[in-house]
Amino acid sequence: MIGIAFYQLMPWAWNAMVLVTVVNALLGLMSYSFLSVIIDAVILYYLFTKVVKGAFKVTVGPTF
């Protein structure tokens, strides 16, 4: 369901994806999976770019 909403560029899906990515990064830190943390950091950076936030019409948080 989140994937479909993400595909349809619904703003709440952007928030859900940020939350899921942060939780996954924290779990990666707890299990010493640094590759997972690096991948999650790249995903978070991408989610906070101006183009992606503009597409989802999100105005919260920093923009890179």
Backbone hydrogen bonds, N-H to C=O, Kabsch-Sander energy under -0.5 kcal/mol:
donor,donor_aa,acceptor,acceptor_aa,energy
5,A,1,M,-2.2
6,F,2,I,-2.8
7,Y,3,G,-2.2
8,Q,4,I,-1.8
9,L,6,F,-1.1
10,M,5,A,-2.3
13,A,10,M,-1.1
14,W,10,M,-1.0
15,N,11,P,-1.5
16,A,12,W,-2.2
17,M,13,A,-2.4
18,V,14,W,-2.2
19,L,15,N,-2.3
20,V,16,A,-2.7
21,T,17,M,-2.3
22,V,18,V,-2.4
23,V,19,L,-2.4
24,N,20,V,-2.3
25,A,21,T,-2.2
26,L,22,V,-2.4
27,L,23,V,-2.4
28,G,24,N,-2.1
29,L,25,A,-2.2
30,M,26,L,-2.2
31,S,27,L,-1.5
32,Y,29,L,-1.0
33,S,28,G,-2.9
34,F,32,Y,-1.1
37,V,33,S,-1.6
38,I,34,F,-2.2
39,I,35,L,-2.3
40,D,36,S,-2.4
41,A,37,V,-2.2
42,V,38,I,-2.1
43,I,39,I,-2.2
44,L,40,D,-2.6
45,Y,41,A,-2.4
46,Y,42,V,-2.3
47,L,43,I,-2.5
48,F,44,L,-1.6
49,T,46,Y,-1.4
53,K,49,T,-2.4
54,G,50,K,-2.1
55,A,51,V,-2.0
56,F,52,V,-2.0
57,K,53,K,-0.5
58,V,53,K,-2.6
64,F,48,F,-2.0
